[in-house]
Amino acid sequence: MSHIDRYTCEEAFHRLDDYLDRELPADQMDCVREHLETCAMCASEVEFEQAVIDDVRGKLRRIRAPADLMSRISALIASARGADPEPS
């Protein structure tokens, strides 16, 4: 993609999740950012999605996990590694 190419709303929308997670390659991040600077509708969608993400993160910080959760997760990971060891 050359630098003068612009994303359409559809192209930007398909990349929003990865954009918000900062998982796009730098050139795609730039293209989405440029699109958002010129498209109020898509910028509004990003603001909404970011607000939802922030709200969920805030709620997760206030929720107490069961005391034995970490030990159960650790046991499952250890079991999975035993069944399918990771390469060294």
KACOR-V911987 format. One record per helix or strand of 2 or more residues. SS is the DSSP state (hx for helix, st for strand). FROM is the first residue (numbers start at 0). TO is the last residue. If there is no record, write none. Layout:
BEGIN
SS,FROM,TO + SS,FROM,TO
END
This chain:
BEGIN
hx,8,13 + hx,15,19 + hx,25,37 + hx,39,61 + hx,68,82
END
